[in-house]
Amino acid sequence: MIDKLVQHHRILGVDPGTLYMGYALLDTSGRNAEIVEFGVLDVHKMEGQYPRLQKEFFFLRELIDKYKPSELAIETQFVDKNPQTMIKIVHAQGVAIAAALSRDIPINEYSPMKIKMAITGNGHSSKEQVAAMLQRYMHIPDDQMPKKLDATDALAIAYCHFLQLGLPISSDGGAKDWTTYAKRKGLTDKDLTGPNAKLMAALAGSQKKKK
């Protein structure tokens, strides 16, 4: 017998961009989250800003019609030193929001810092650290990790929304926040700050070796 109290969601996460737009679809059921699809729409070879935005709009509409997500999660409050860059990103955000609204899909906006906090426990984490953490607890094989981080950024946005829905991070132990999860997984370190400091230190060490 199916538990009627279990909440099912299909979340569309979008990392808006004017050259590359990350997208991810996440199915959630109770304590579990499963990747449906994630990737990057590449429009950097198209001439002109508006044709690119049009391509993104229709791509998202097709994605929505195909997978029928129950809600959209999108990164917002982008800050850049270049005002022109900010304006272009805001345009891309607006296109994604318009695509969702055209299909009556609820919108959920999250700042970059909040997304990073939700995934790594550190609002100043790098994109690489976010991707590594997602790969770790979503069990994504190396050969399925996308080359462009826009895709994992979109997955992070969708997963952030999953956590905000009040659903546990993992099915084992029912941890409802990152700190609890990290403690149970042994990722804390008293000599370092942050619930996932041990893992972050390891990631930082591996990055230094690559350099």
N, C-alpha and C positions, 0 to 999 in steps of 0.2 A: 504493500500500500504506500502510495506517494505521500510524503509529509506536505500538507498544504501550507504549512507555516514557512517552508523553505522559500526564500526569495530568489527569483531568477532574473538576471539582468544580462543584456547584451550591450556592452559599452563601446562606443566608437571614440577612440582617442585621436586627436589631431594636433600635430605640431606644425603650426602655420609657418609658411615660408614663401618667399617670392621666386626662388629658384628650385628649391626642393621642399616638398611637403610630406612630412611623416604621417602615417596613419596606422592605426591598430584596432583590431576588434577583439574584445575580451568577453568571453562567456563566464558568468559567475552564477553559482548555485550554492546557497548556504555558505559554507566555509571555503569553498573551492573556487579557483579561477583558472580558466583554460584559454589559451591563445587560439583564436579562430584564424586570424590572418594578420600579418603586419608587414609593412614595407614602405617604400618611398615613391612618390610621384615626382619624376624628373621633368621639369619644364625649362631648364636653363638654356636650352638651345633654341627656344621659341623667341621670335622677335617681338619686343614690346611688352610692357607690363600688363596691359589689359587683356591681350590674348592669353597670357599665362594665367591670369586670374579667372578668365572664362573657362579655361581648361580645368583648373582646380575645382571650380564650381560644379561643372558637369560630371567630373570624375567622382566627386563626393556624392552627388545625387545618384549616380549609378551604383555606387558602393552601398548607399543607404537602401536603395530599392532592392538590391540583391540580398543583403544580410539583415535588413530590418532591425537596426539597433533600437534599443529602448531609450537611450539617452546619449548625448554628446558631451564629452569632456575635452576642454581645449585650454591651451596655455594662453595666458593673457598678461597684461601689465608688463609688456616687454620694454626694457629700458636700454637705450643705446646713445652713445655720445653724438652720433650723427642723426640729426632730426629727419633727414630724408629716408634713412634706413628704417627709423621708427614708423614713419608714415606708411611705407610700403608693407611693413609687417602688419600694421593695423588693418590695412586693406585686405591682406590675406586672411586675417582673423575674421573680418567682416564677411568675406566670401564663404568661409566655412560655417559661420553662424547662420548666414542666409540659406545655405543649402539644407541645414538641419531644420530651420524654421519652415522652409517650404514643404517639409514633410511632417510638420507638427511634432518635432522631437525636442524634448526639454534640453536646455543648455546649462552646462556647469563649467565655470571658469576657475582656473587655479593659477596662482603666480608661480614663476620658476622656482623660487625659494621653497614654497610650500610643497611642490612636487618633489624636490630633492630631499626635503625633510621626511616626507612620507616614505620614500624608497630607501634612503641611506641613513636617515637620522642626522644628516648634516646638510644645512641649507646652502653650503658653498661647495658641495661636491662637484667634481668634473663630470662631463658627459660620459667619459670612459668608466668612471666609478659607478655611475648610475646603471650603465649597460651591464657591467660585471655583476652588480648586485641582482639585477633582474634575471640574468642568466643563471645565477646561483640558485635562487629559490623558485624560479619557474622551470628549472631543469631543461634549459634550451641547449641542445647539442652545439658544439663549436661550428659544425658545418651549416647550421641553420641560423647562425648569428649574422645579421645584415652588415654589409660593409659600411653603410652610411648610418651615422648615429641618429639621424632624424627619425628613423624607424623605432629605435629603442627609446628615444625621447617621447614619441607618441604612445608607446606601450607604457612608459612610466606615467604619463598623464592619465591613461585609462585605469591603471592600477591604483593611482592616487585616488581616483574617484571611487573605486571599489572599496578602498579603506574608509573613505568618508561616509560610505553607506552604512558603516557600522559592522561590516563583515570582517571576520578574523583574517589575519594574514595567511595562516596555514591551517590545514585540517587537523594537524597533530597538536593537541594541547589546547586548542581554542584560544590562542593569543589574540587579543583584540587591538593591540598596538605594537609598534615596532620595538619599543623598549622591552616589553614582556617577551616578545618573540626572540629578540637578541639574547636575552638572559638565558632563556631555555636552550638556545642553540650554542651557548658558550662563546658568544661573539663579544662579550664585554671584557674590558681590561681595566683594572683599578688604576694602573699607572698612566692611562690615557683617558681622554675625554670623549664622550659620545658613546652611545650604546653599541655601535658597531666599530669602535676604534681599532680593535684588533684586525678586523678584516681590512679596514681602510689602510692601516699601516702596511699590511701585506701587499695590497694593491699598489701603494705608493712605492714600495720596495721593488716590485716587479717592473714598474714603469722606469725606475732609475736604472735598472739593469739593462733594459732595452736601449736606453740612451747611451 
